[in-house]
Amino acid sequence: METYGKIILIAMPVFLLLVLLEKWYGWYKGKETVRTLDMISSLSSGVTNVTKDVLGLGFAVISYEWMVDHLAITKVPAGFLTYFIAFMALDFAGYWIHRIAHEYNFFWNNHIIHHSSEDFNLACALRQSISSIVKIFTIFLLPAALLGVPGQVVAIVAPLHLFAQFWYHTQHIHKMGFLEKIIVTPSHHRVHHAINKEYMDKNYGQIFIFWDKMFGTYQEELPEVPAVYGITRPVRTWNPIKINFMHLWLLIKDAWHAQSWKDKFRIWLMPTGWRPADVAEKFPVYKIEDVYHFEKYETGHSKTLLAWSWIQMTCTLLLISYCFGNIAAIGSPGIFIYGGFIFLQVYAFTDLMDRNRYAWVWESLKCILGFSILIRNGDWFGMNQLINGSTYIMATYLLLSFIASFYISFTESLETEKSGIRNMK
């Protein structure tokens, strides 16, 4: 937990810098691929994901260490070969986990957040799941376990393998010559994120593209078919926590409403998007039919809302950085209370970005929790030892956050209602 937190603490500013650099580059080249609220939504999703991972909110049905202890038939020698085998095993497992997430209803819920952005940029790479609490696909690491690759090697290689998937989420790099035959490139991954019928459910590879060519899921990017991004049932929200569970909620409702008991059970493992015919007729869900003619989700925003969203995102990053840098000192259960605060923080300000009239309710819950922590501990998880007066700083922030969010939630929702009335006229 502590080691992973320190790794993330180093990686976060690097990713943030690259995301902002891509936005500047798009502006400079006259090819903007990053909408501001979408970018903040992506960043907030990244915060929730790393918070969940650092807190260890998940468990494997079969652990990798158990497979090594009980199934290993040999041991690979220490050195480069061990790490190479671990990397290849992770990439092979990643291909199949990724493919299953796309092809089966239940597992799509763990991946929907990553495809939820209707843009394609470095920021959307940070949209990672918080809903995958139970991990059942460790079995795909069986080749490494049979060779006796130590668990600590996999633990080191896994975050490196994940971080190596960041760079190719961009529209600013075109085809890369002979590398297109070996590794996953931006061109390959643009295809993967596209909802064009020519591109759907293709290019599942994470680092190496030859898995797709080997298993029949490869598709080249076609110059005559410009990629359109998102999902065919658009999420219509900036709130990453809502996005993480909306497909699961749809499945639960569909299973409840289905008349056939067979449909109630089979819906979970049917192909992604399948719904019982009677439920689909009674409870239709909007689906994009013409990918070239639909409106991207855009709530509109005042300068005040935009500035406040940036302020809240910045405060969130500062708070999470303190958390990750002081995990041992904060201890348990404090670290989980801190995580709960971060989740409420993200939920509140992204709901406000949606111009939700009741966003202030979530802000209220966050502030109540925050003040409760300050009153109970007389400090913000030991921050006074580093910054004198930090208790007063946090109290002031919480109070101003509540006032600003209360004001903005009503003014922005009122403006939304006025816009709706004007459109009706």
Helices and strands as residue ranges (DSSP letters): H 2-29, H 36-55, E 59-60, H 64-71, H 80-103, H 105-108, H 112-115, G 122-126, E 134-135, G 138-141, H 142-146, H 151-163, G 177-181, H 186-193, H 210-215, H 240-257, H 261-266, G 267-269, H 277-282, H 303-325, H 327-330, H 334-353, H 359-377, G 383-385, H 390-424
